[in-house]
Amino acid sequence: KEVRDQTLVATAVHLEHSVVAGAKINIRDVSDSFQAGQKLAQAFDTKDLIHVFVLSDGLKVNGSELVKGLVQALPSHIPITGGLAGDGAAFGETLVLWDEDMQPGMIAAIGFYGNRLKIGYGTLGGWDPFGIERLITKSRGNVLYELDGKSALALYKKYLGEHAAGLPATGLLFPLELRPKEGKSGLVRTILAVSEEDQSMTFAGDVPEGSYARFMKASFDRLIDGAVGAAKASREKAGSQAPDLAVLISCVGRKMVLKQRIEEEVEGVAEALGPATVLTGFYSYGEICPFAPTAQCELHNQTMTITTFREE
């Protein structure tokens, strides 16, 4: 199993007993992300629908709003997985291909139908929070302005030290853990862009005012353990038999940390799923998956998110 850079990876999938349906939408403004999710979901006949897999532009879309729109318009028993396209550490442009149409702002979804198709999923991170929790005192959607009443960007630069000159890419090394004031389990958010003009930072998903934030860092072993844990969870969700195909969507920030050890993440997944499973995937700006089998789908950052397929 190899990790390749600057290449196109194509995986052909043939289903004998199952049916797929597709839908696409092109988003013009990030504020349309919720409505885009709703419209995509409404394009599917939900009778006998068992799963929706989504691939989205990674820079022009608010991923958490997209997911909220999908969740709101689909029956609660239908899982949603997928991810936001990435552009490595460049943050220049991301593309999604649909038939012959390939352009920025594209969001595509595939609906799967059939009782002989077993789909599993799992997501885990492996990042550890450090430092004190800080209150988000000013934000708008996925744009963060202030923590504890102070410039969030200035505080972030202080934590990054010599890495600050490489923003936004180096921000992937120090994501934020968000904890809603209700005290639920935290989500991780990574930076997509910074603005020196208004001292703001744009994240892949919402950073709501009133939530609490902590900086995070990673260790090699914890990241690899997280990937293996996601693989085991996805296999168990689909009935423990080895899947035919696994789609691995791993945050580009993990790749930046692991560097030359990046193949260990994939090797760990391959070992957990078994030698018969075909692996494919990409490095993303956001991952879409329920955190647990009974949980609602959410946008994650800095995780390895795996969707497995097996046809009986």
Residue frames relative to the residue before (quaternion, step in Angstrom):
aa qw qx qy qz dx dy dz
K 1.0000 0.0000 0.0000 0.0000 0.00 0.00 0.00
E 0.0757 -0.8285 0.5548 -0.0052 3.57 -0.61 1.14
V 0.2835 -0.6913 0.6304 0.2104 3.52 -1.29 0.51
R 0.1052 -0.8189 0.5639 0.0168 3.58 -0.63 1.13
D 0.2341 -0.7558 0.5980 0.1280 3.55 -1.13 0.78
Q 0.8466 0.1610 -0.1192 0.4931 3.55 -1.25 0.58
T 0.5924 0.5313 -0.3910 0.4624 3.58 0.97 0.84
L 0.3989 -0.6589 0.5727 0.2806 3.53 -1.35 0.26
V 0.1181 -0.7803 0.6123 0.0479 3.57 -0.81 1.02
A 0.0660 -0.8017 0.5941 0.0039 3.59 -0.72 1.09
T 0.0601 -0.7829 0.6192 0.0093 3.56 -0.97 0.91
A 0.2119 -0.7794 0.5796 0.1085 3.59 -0.61 1.14
V 0.1150 -0.8036 0.5836 0.0199 3.57 -0.83 1.03
H 0.0720 -0.7895 0.6094 0.0072 3.57 -0.80 1.06
L 0.1114 -0.7860 0.6071 0.0344 3.58 -0.82 1.06
E 0.3219 -0.7856 0.5014 0.1670 3.58 -0.71 1.07
H 0.8250 0.2383 -0.0799 0.5062 3.57 0.91 -0.89
S 0.6800 0.4803 -0.2702 0.4837 3.59 1.26 0.05
V 0.3170 -0.7406 0.5706 0.1594 3.53 -1.28 0.48
V 0.1336 -0.7740 0.6120 0.0927 3.56 -1.12 0.69
A 0.0992 -0.7482 0.6513 0.0793 3.53 -1.29 0.52
G 0.1975 -0.8123 0.5417 0.0875 3.57 -1.04 0.70
A 0.0408 -0.7684 0.6379 0.0326 3.53 -1.30 0.43
K 0.0616 -0.7901 0.6090 0.0324 3.57 -1.12 0.64
I 0.0223 -0.7652 0.6428 0.0278 3.52 -1.30 0.39
N 0.2461 -0.7542 0.5875 0.1594 3.56 -1.09 0.68
I 0.2546 -0.7947 0.5391 0.1140 3.55 -0.68 1.13
R 0.2870 -0.7808 0.5354 0.1458 3.58 -0.92 0.93
D 0.7984 0.0979 -0.0335 0.5932 3.57 1.11 -0.62
V 0.5811 -0.6178 0.4006 0.3467 3.57 -0.99 0.82
S 0.6099 0.5721 -0.3482 0.4237 3.60 1.15 -0.57
D 0.6361 0.5312 -0.3256 0.4553 3.61 1.26 -0.25
S 0.3746 0.7819 -0.4519 0.2099 3.61 1.27 -0.01
F 0.6562 0.5115 -0.3188 0.4541 3.61 0.92 -0.87
Q 0.6793 0.4851 -0.2904 0.4680 3.58 0.88 -0.96
A 0.6099 0.5501 -0.3515 0.4493 3.58 1.08 -0.69
G 0.6436 0.5186 -0.3161 0.4658 3.57 1.00 -0.81
Q 0.6423 0.5256 -0.3160 0.4597 3.56 0.98 -0.85
K 0.6878 0.4930 -0.2869 0.4490 3.58 0.84 -1.01
L 0.6253 0.5269 -0.3409 0.4639 3.57 1.01 -0.75
A 0.6727 0.5032 -0.2960 0.4545 3.57 0.87 -0.96
Q 0.6773 0.5124 -0.2884 0.4422 3.57 0.98 -0.87
A 0.5737 0.6027 -0.3759 0.4079 3.59 1.24 -0.29
F 0.6819 0.4950 -0.2846 0.4571 3.60 1.21 -0.37
D 0.3972 -0.6317 0.6074 0.2725 3.52 -1.22 0.67
T 0.2886 -0.8157 0.4775 0.1525 3.58 -0.43 1.17
K 0.4894 0.6337 -0.4570 0.3873 3.60 1.21 -0.05
D 0.8423 0.0642 -0.1158 0.5224 3.58 -0.74 1.14
L 0.4254 0.6788 -0.4848 0.3510 3.62 1.24 0.21
I 0.1404 -0.8303 0.5356 0.0635 3.61 -0.75 0.98
H 0.8137 0.0043 0.0361 0.5802 3.62 1.13 -0.46
V 0.1365 -0.7532 0.6351 0.1028 3.56 -1.23 0.59
F 0.1264 -0.7786 0.6136 0.0359 3.55 -0.89 1.05
V 0.1226 -0.8329 0.5396 -0.0088 3.57 -0.69 1.17
L 0.0423 -0.7507 0.6585 0.0325 3.55 -1.13 0.81
S 0.0333 -0.8362 0.5446 -0.0550 3.57 -0.68 1.12
D 0.6083 -0.4776 0.4834 0.4101 3.51 -1.34 0.35
G 0.3556 -0.7870 0.4736 0.1725 3.57 -0.97 0.82
L 0.7394 0.4189 -0.2239 0.4772 3.60 1.22 -0.28
K 0.7415 0.4093 -0.2208 0.4836 3.60 1.09 -0.65
V 0.6819 0.4592 -0.2542 0.5095 3.57 1.33 -0.02
N 0.3309 -0.6704 0.6221 0.2325 3.56 -1.15 0.74
G 0.3568 -0.8032 0.4373 0.1905 3.54 -0.16 1.32
S 0.6744 0.4921 -0.3176 0.4495 3.59 0.92 -0.80
E 0.6394 0.5025 -0.3291 0.4800 3.61 1.08 -0.65
L 0.5973 0.5499 -0.3507 0.4668 3.59 1.07 -0.71
V 0.6786 0.4876 -0.2882 0.4676 3.57 0.87 -0.96
K 0.6288 0.5332 -0.3391 0.4532 3.60 0.97 -0.80
G 0.6511 0.5164 -0.3119 0.4605 3.59 0.99 -0.81
L 0.6461 0.5114 -0.3099 0.4744 3.57 0.99 -0.83
V 0.6728 0.5034 -0.2919 0.4569 3.57 0.88 -0.99
Q 0.6611 0.5299 -0.3089 0.4321 3.58 0.95 -0.90
A 0.7666 0.3972 -0.1939 0.4658 3.59 1.00 -0.82
L 0.6785 0.4471 -0.2991 0.5003 3.61 1.23 -0.16
P 0.5829 -0.5513 0.4427 0.4004 3.62 -1.13 0.49
S 0.5925 -0.6444 0.3621 0.3202 3.57 -0.98 0.88
H 0.6620 0.5274 -0.3203 0.4255 3.62 1.13 -0.47
I 0.6111 0.5577 -0.3542 0.4360 3.62 1.24 -0.12
P 0.3100 -0.7681 0.5268 0.1907 3.63 -0.50 1.11
I 0.1757 -0.7467 0.6334 0.1021 3.54 -1.27 0.59
T 0.0696 0.7732 -0.6291 0.0392 3.57 -0.95 0.89
G 0.3135 0.7476 -0.5522 0.1947 3.57 -1.29 0.21
G 0.2579 -0.7821 0.5437 0.1619 3.54 -1.14 -0.56
L 0.4910 -0.6241 0.5272 0.3024 3.51 -1.42 0.17
A 0.5191 -0.6550 0.4534 0.3098 3.57 -0.89 0.94
G 0.2337 -0.7851 0.5616 0.1171 3.56 -1.12 0.67
D 0.2264 -0.7463 0.6110 0.1360 3.53 -1.33 0.36
G 0.6123 -0.5658 0.3408 0.4345 3.57 1.02 0.82
A 0.7477 -0.3391 0.2820 0.4964 3.56 -0.93 -0.92
A 0.4934 0.6973 -0.4075 0.3228 3.60 1.29 0.08
F 0.1120 -0.8296 0.5332 0.1225 3.62 1.04 -0.81
G 0.3875 0.7453 -0.4630 0.2830 3.58 1.05 0.75
E 0.7762 -0.1965 0.1948 0.5666 3.57 0.62 -1.15
T 0.0989 -0.7658 0.6307 0.0774 3.56 -1.11 0.70
L 0.1708 -0.7935 0.5817 0.0530 3.54 -1.14 0.71
V 0.1228 -0.7341 0.6593 0.1069 3.53 -1.27 0.56
L 0.2681 -0.7754 0.5569 0.1293 3.58 -0.85 1.00
W 0.0205 0.7701 -0.6366 0.0362 3.55 -0.93 0.98
D 0.7807 -0.1133 -0.0002 0.6146 3.57 -0.33 1.27
E 0.7779 -0.2644 0.2053 0.5318 3.61 -0.56 -1.11
D 0.5691 0.6043 -0.3680 0.4190 3.58 1.28 0.05
M 0.1165 0.7861 -0.5955 0.1179 3.58 -0.60 1.14
Q 0.2791 0.7613 -0.5369 0.2328 3.56 -0.49 1.18
P 0.6035 -0.5359 0.4294 0.4052 3.58 -1.24 0.34
G 0.7632 0.3774 -0.2704 0.4495 3.56 -1.17 0.55
M 0.5139 0.6589 -0.4108 0.3646 3.58 1.27 0.01
I 0.0450 -0.7486 0.6608 0.0293 3.54 -1.14 0.81
A 0.0407 -0.8083 0.5872 -0.0170 3.58 -0.75 1.04
A 0.0785 -0.7939 0.6025 0.0229 3.56 -1.10 0.74
I 0.1645 -0.7616 0.6208 0.0867 3.54 -1.15 0.72
G 0.1936 -0.7698 0.6002 0.0981 3.54 -0.90 0.99
F 0.2115 -0.7874 0.5712 0.0947 3.57 -0.91 0.95
Y 0.0788 -0.7914 0.6062 -0.0048 3.56 -1.00 0.98
G 0.5990 0.5820 -0.4230 0.3514 3.57 -1.04 0.74
N 0.3828 -0.7613 0.4801 0.2082 3.57 -0.81 1.01
R 0.6244 0.5246 -0.3566 0.4559 3.60 1.24 0.03
L 0.6027 0.5388 -0.3517 0.4720 3.56 1.32 -0.02
K 0.1217 -0.7928 0.5964 0.0326 3.56 -0.70 1.12
I 0.0545 -0.8122 0.5801 -0.0288 3.56 -0.57 1.21
G 0.0908 -0.7935 0.6011 0.0264 3.55 -0.85 1.03
Y 0.0541 -0.7966 0.6012 0.0327 3.56 -1.24 0.32
G 0.0632 0.7812 -0.6192 0.0477 3.52 -1.25 0.55
T 0.0371 -0.7945 0.6061 0.0084 3.57 -1.13 0.64
L 0.1237 0.7712 -0.6167 0.0980 3.56 -0.97 0.92
G 0.3822 -0.7509 0.5028 0.1931 3.53 -1.17 0.61
G 0.1863 -0.7867 0.5653 0.1636 3.54 0.08 -1.30
W 0.5193 0.6099 -0.4228 0.4238 3.57 1.28 0.33
D 0.2509 -0.7768 0.5642 0.1236 3.57 -1.13 0.69
P 0.4063 -0.7083 0.5166 0.2574 3.62 -0.88 0.90
F 0.0139 -0.7778 0.6276 0.0308 3.57 -1.21 0.51
G 0.7269 0.3955 -0.3072 0.4699 3.55 -1.22 0.43
I 0.6575 -0.5262 0.3758 0.3867 3.54 -1.34 -0.01
E 0.5286 -0.5865 0.5007 0.3548 3.54 -1.28 0.40
R 0.1131 -0.7834 0.6084 0.0584 3.56 -1.05 0.78
L 0.4473 -0.6984 0.5007 0.2481 3.54 -1.07 0.83
I 0.3632 -0.6942 0.5745 0.2369 3.58 -0.98 0.87
T 0.1101 -0.8456 0.5222 0.0093 3.56 -0.28 1.31
K 0.7973 0.0642 -0.0709 0.5960 3.61 1.20 -0.25
S 0.2573 0.7338 -0.5969 0.1976 3.54 -0.78 1.11
R 0.1129 -0.7585 0.6332 0.1045 3.53 -1.31 0.26
G 0.8172 -0.0687 0.0033 0.5723 3.57 -0.38 1.24
N 0.7860 -0.2603 0.2226 0.5147 3.55 -0.64 -1.16
V 0.5613 0.5722 -0.3909 0.4525 3.59 1.25 0.42
L 0.1702 -0.8014 0.5713 0.0496 3.57 -0.69 1.16
Y 0.1625 -0.8043 0.5686 0.0588 3.56 -0.89 1.03
E 0.8463 0.0352 0.0412 0.5300 3.60 0.75 -1.02
L 0.1192 -0.7275 0.6712 0.0777 3.50 -1.28 0.72
D 0.8304 -0.0193 -0.0406 0.5553 3.58 -0.72 1.09
G 0.6942 -0.5037 0.2706 0.4371 3.58 1.03 0.81
K 0.6608 0.4717 -0.3086 0.4956 3.59 1.27 0.14
S 0.6729 -0.5000 0.3595 0.4099 3.56 -1.23 0.47
A 0.3913 -0.7346 0.5065 0.2250 3.55 -0.65 1.14
L 0.6467 0.5300 -0.3278 0.4397 3.59 0.98 -0.80
A 0.6466 0.5137 -0.3210 0.4636 3.59 0.97 -0.84
L 0.6534 0.5075 -0.3081 0.4697 3.57 1.01 -0.84
Y 0.6369 0.5359 -0.3155 0.4556 3.54 1.00 -0.86
K 0.6535 0.5155 -0.3085 0.4605 3.56 0.95 -0.90
K 0.6158 0.5505 -0.3419 0.4481 3.56 1.06 -0.76
Y 0.6750 0.4826 -0.2899 0.4768 3.57 0.96 -0.87
L 0.6871 0.5004 -0.2880 0.4411 3.58 0.97 -0.84
G 0.2201 -0.8024 0.5274 0.1716 3.59 1.12 -0.58
E 0.8508 -0.0531 0.0608 0.5192 3.57 -0.80 -1.02
H 0.6029 0.5697 -0.3563 0.4301 3.60 1.23 -0.39
A 0.4977 0.7000 -0.4164 0.2983 3.62 1.19 -0.41
A 0.6118 0.5769 -0.3524 0.4106 3.60 1.06 -0.68
G 0.7065 0.4722 -0.2628 0.4570 3.59 1.16 -0.48
L 0.3535 0.7414 -0.5020 0.2707 3.61 1.22 0.25
P 0.5606 -0.1396 -0.8139 -0.0624 1.60 -2.18 1.30
A 0.4850 0.7098 -0.4313 0.2738 3.61 1.19 -0.42
T 0.6989 0.4749 -0.2932 0.4473 3.61 0.85 -0.90
G 0.5112 0.6346 -0.4186 0.4009 3.58 1.24 -0.23
L 0.5574 0.6098 -0.3832 0.4132 3.57 1.23 -0.43
L 0.6305 0.5432 -0.3296 0.4458 3.57 1.19 -0.48
F 0.7769 0.2093 -0.1028 0.5848 3.59 1.25 -0.48
P 0.0342 -0.8263 0.5621 -0.0059 3.61 0.29 1.21
L 0.4574 -0.6470 0.5283 0.3051 3.55 -1.36 0.04
E 0.2425 -0.7106 0.6355 0.1798 3.54 -1.14 0.69
L 0.1905 -0.7881 0.5789 0.0863 3.57 -0.77 1.07
R 0.0359 -0.7695 0.6372 0.0236 3.54 -1.05 0.81
P 0.3821 -0.7236 0.5219 0.2407 3.59 -0.57 1.10
K 0.6151 -0.5803 0.3783 0.3765 3.57 -1.12 0.59
E 0.5750 0.5770 -0.3880 0.4311 3.60 1.22 -0.35
G 0.5077 -0.6934 0.3936 0.3265 3.60 1.25 -0.25
K 0.3505 0.7385 -0.5058 0.2754 3.60 1.18 0.42
S 0.6739 -0.4643 0.3629 0.4457 3.57 -1.29 0.18
G 0.5099 -0.7082 0.4169 0.2543 3.52 -1.00 0.87
L 0.2912 -0.6959 0.6248 0.2013 3.52 -1.34 0.48
V 0.3572 -0.7173 0.5548 0.2239 3.56 -1.22 0.48
R 0.0882 -0.7935 0.6016 0.0241 3.56 -1.01 0.87
T 0.1469 -0.7855 0.5963 0.0764 3.56 -1.04 0.84
I 0.5710 -0.6217 0.4392 0.3074 3.53 -1.25 0.62
L 0.2037 -0.7491 0.6166 0.1310 3.54 -1.18 0.76
A 0.8054 -0.0420 0.0733 0.5867 3.60 1.06 -0.73
V 0.1814 -0.7490 0.6224 0.1368 3.55 -1.30 0.41
S 0.1819 -0.7633 0.6108 0.1058 3.56 -1.20 0.61
E 0.3147 -0.7496 0.5553 0.1754 3.56 -0.59 1.16
E 0.5842 0.6228 -0.3604 0.3754 3.56 1.14 -0.69
D 0.8132 0.1414 -0.0758 0.5595 3.60 0.79 -0.96
Q 0.4688 -0.7192 0.4149 0.3013 3.59 1.29 0.36
S 0.4598 0.6850 -0.4395 0.3553 3.57 1.04 0.79
M 0.2220 -0.7303 0.6269 0.1563 3.51 -1.38 0.29
T 0.2368 -0.7633 0.5879 0.1251 3.56 -0.94 0.96
F 0.1805 -0.8005 0.5684 0.0590 3.55 -0.82 1.08
A 0.6564 -0.5342 0.3665 0.3866 3.58 -1.28 0.33
G 0.7946 0.1042 -0.0566 0.5954 3.60 1.20 -0.47
D 0.7528 -0.4179 0.2682 0.4321 3.55 -1.31 0.17
V 0.1059 -0.7421 0.6587 0.0651 3.54 -1.25 0.68
P 0.1376 -0.8763 0.4543 0.0824 3.60 0.49 1.22
E 0.5327 -0.5886 0.5058 0.3374 3.54 -1.16 0.69
G 0.7478 0.3638 -0.2845 0.4770 3.57 -1.04 0.79
S 0.5818 0.5383 -0.3825 0.4747 3.58 1.28 -0.16
Y 0.3870 -0.6943 0.5536 0.2486 3.54 -1.32 0.26
A 0.1496 -0.8040 0.5738 0.0452 3.56 -1.03 0.84
R 0.0367 -0.7598 0.6483 0.0307 3.54 -1.19 0.70
F 0.4788 -0.6386 0.5134 0.3152 3.54 -1.15 0.59
M 0.1899 -0.7803 0.5887 0.0922 3.55 -1.21 0.60
K 0.0773 -0.7586 0.6431 0.0705 3.53 -1.31 0.41
A 0.3480 -0.7642 0.5183 0.1620 3.55 -1.25 0.39
S 0.1868 -0.7136 0.6516 0.1766 3.49 -1.40 0.27
F 0.6460 -0.5433 0.3633 0.3944 3.57 -1.11 0.64
D 0.7216 0.4742 -0.2701 0.4261 3.55 0.66 -1.12
R 0.6450 0.5219 -0.3286 0.4514 3.59 0.99 -0.78
L 0.6416 0.5155 -0.3304 0.4619 3.62 0.99 -0.75
I 0.6735 0.4851 -0.2989 0.4708 3.58 0.89 -0.90
D 0.6250 0.5225 -0.3324 0.4754 3.61 1.02 -0.76
G 0.6313 0.5386 -0.3287 0.4509 3.59 1.04 -0.76
A 0.6494 0.5150 -0.3142 0.4630 3.58 0.97 -0.84
V 0.6572 0.4987 -0.3041 0.4764 3.58 0.96 -0.87
G 0.6398 0.5295 -0.3202 0.4557 3.59 1.01 -0.79
A 0.6347 0.5175 -0.3244 0.4734 3.59 1.03 -0.77
A 0.6423 0.5264 -0.3198 0.4562 3.59 1.00 -0.82
K 0.6649 0.4990 -0.3040 0.4652 3.58 0.91 -0.90
A 0.6478 0.5189 -0.3188 0.4576 3.59 1.00 -0.83
S 0.6627 0.5063 -0.3131 0.4543 3.59 0.95 -0.85
R 0.6539 0.5075 -0.3142 0.4649 3.57 1.02 -0.76
E 0.6579 0.5080 -0.3089 0.4623 3.59 0.94 -0.84
K 0.6321 0.5488 -0.3368 0.4310 3.59 1.00 -0.79
A 0.7394 0.4073 -0.2205 0.4886 3.59 1.07 -0.73
G 0.7049 -0.5002 0.2626 0.4289 3.60 1.20 0.32
S 0.5713 -0.6705 0.3265 0.3428 3.56 1.30 0.46
Q 0.5631 0.5606 -0.4205 0.4379 3.63 1.14 -0.21
A 0.6033 -0.5761 0.4063 0.3729 3.56 -1.16 0.62
P 0.3897 -0.7273 0.5094 0.2442 3.62 -0.81 0.92
D 0.5387 -0.6000 0.4790 0.3469 3.57 -1.29 0.34
L 0.8069 0.0754 0.0225 0.5854 3.56 1.01 -0.89
A 0.0522 -0.7663 0.6387 0.0458 3.55 -1.13 0.70
V 0.1890 -0.7579 0.6168 0.0968 3.55 -0.88 1.02
L 0.1559 -0.8070 0.5686 0.0340 3.56 -0.52 1.27
I 0.0084 -0.7741 0.6327 -0.0177 3.58 -0.74 1.07
S 0.0074 0.8207 -0.5643 0.0895 3.53 -0.33 1.33
C 0.5134 -0.6607 0.4502 0.3119 3.57 -0.91 0.91
V 0.5460 -0.6385 0.4372 0.3211 3.56 -0.99 0.87
G 0.5669 0.6017 -0.3804 0.4146 3.60 1.17 -0.46
R 0.6076 0.5415 -0.3493 0.4643 3.57 1.10 -0.65
K 0.6398 0.5306 -0.3142 0.4587 3.56 1.03 -0.84
M 0.6509 0.5214 -0.3168 0.4518 3.58 1.02 -0.79
V 0.6692 0.4823 -0.2987 0.4799 3.58 1.08 -0.69
L 0.7301 0.4599 -0.2519 0.4383 3.57 0.79 -1.04
K 0.1167 -0.8391 0.5214 0.1018 3.61 1.17 -0.64
Q 0.8556 -0.0142 0.0191 0.5171 3.60 -0.72 -1.06
R 0.6653 0.4968 -0.3093 0.4635 3.59 1.21 -0.34
I 0.3404 0.7891 -0.4691 0.2034 3.58 1.27 0.13
E 0.6436 0.5355 -0.3427 0.4260 3.61 1.00 -0.70
E 0.5395 0.6138 -0.4098 0.4053 3.61 1.19 -0.37
E 0.5992 0.5579 -0.3537 0.4524 3.58 1.11 -0.68
V 0.6983 0.4584 -0.2635 0.4825 3.57 0.88 -0.98
E 0.6319 0.5322 -0.3324 0.4550 3.59 1.00 -0.77
G 0.6380 0.5277 -0.3228 0.4586 3.58 1.03 -0.77
V 0.6405 0.5096 -0.3107 0.4833 3.57 1.04 -0.81
A 0.6511 0.5271 -0.3148 0.4462 3.59 0.91 -0.93
E 0.6573 0.5093 -0.3068 0.4631 3.57 0.97 -0.83
A 0.6746 0.5001 -0.2950 0.4558 3.59 1.00 -0.82
L 0.7272 0.4367 -0.2430 0.4706 3.59 1.02 -0.77
G 0.5246 -0.6415 0.4100 0.3810 3.59 1.11 -0.58
P 0.6279 -0.6053 0.3530 0.3388 3.59 -1.15 0.65
A 0.6445 0.5490 -0.3310 0.4167 3.61 1.14 -0.48
T 0.6006 0.5934 -0.3550 0.4015 3.60 1.21 -0.33
V 0.3342 -0.7170 0.5810 0.1915 3.56 -0.91 1.00
L 0.1759 -0.7936 0.5769 0.0807 3.58 -0.84 1.00
T 0.1041 0.7518 -0.6485 0.0591 3.55 -1.08 0.80
G 0.2580 0.7891 -0.5358 0.1539 3.59 -1.21 0.19
F 0.2623 -0.7555 0.5822 0.1464 3.54 -1.34 -0.18
Y 0.4821 -0.6298 0.5222 0.3134 3.54 -1.36 0.21
S 0.2087 -0.8554 0.4742 0.0036 3.51 -0.62 1.26
Y 0.4211 -0.6378 0.5697 0.3022 3.50 -1.47 -0.01
G 0.7993 -0.0078 -0.0200 0.6006 3.60 1.25 0.24
E 0.2067 -0.7842 0.5785 0.0870 3.56 -1.05 0.80
I 0.2304 -0.7846 0.5695 0.0840 3.56 -1.00 0.93
C 0.3417 0.7238 -0.5289 0.2821 3.57 -0.64 1.12
P 0.4801 -0.5859 0.5369 0.3714 3.60 -1.18 0.39
F 0.4916 -0.6720 0.4635 0.3030 3.59 -0.99 0.80
A 0.7724 0.0671 -0.0303 0.6309 3.58 1.21 -0.56
P 0.6967 -0.5065 0.2989 0.4107 3.62 -1.15 0.52
T 0.7536 0.3689 -0.2134 0.5005 3.61 1.02 -0.70
A 0.5634 0.6315 -0.3732 0.3801 3.59 1.27 -0.08
Q 0.5656 -0.5741 0.4731 0.3560 3.53 -1.34 0.32
C 0.5576 -0.6109 0.4471 0.3405 3.56 -1.11 0.70
E 0.0123 0.7933 -0.6081 0.0262 3.57 -1.06 0.80
L 0.5048 -0.5945 0.5174 0.3521 3.53 -1.36 0.19
H 0.1002 -0.7801 0.6164 0.0379 3.55 -0.97 0.94
N 0.1566 -0.7297 0.6471 0.1557 3.53 -1.34 0.29
Q 0.8310 0.2515 -0.1839 0.4608 3.54 -1.29 0.49
T 0.5439 0.5944 -0.4199 0.4178 3.59 1.10 0.62
M 0.3263 -0.6023 0.6524 0.3241 3.46 -1.47 -0.06
T 0.0408 -0.7982 0.6006 -0.0235 3.57 -0.61 1.17
I 0.0887 -0.8263 0.5558 -0.0206 3.56 -0.68 1.14
T 0.0857 -0.7555 0.6479 0.0465 3.55 -1.04 0.89
T 0.1148 -0.8157 0.5660 0.0332 3.59 -0.70 1.08
F 0.1680 -0.7829 0.5966 0.0550 3.54 -1.18 0.74
R 0.1040 0.7646 -0.6317 0.0741 3.54 -1.04 0.88
E 0.1764 -0.7862 0.5852 0.0913 3.56 -0.83 0.99
E 0.3256 -0.7635 0.5281 0.1793 3.57 -0.81 1.02
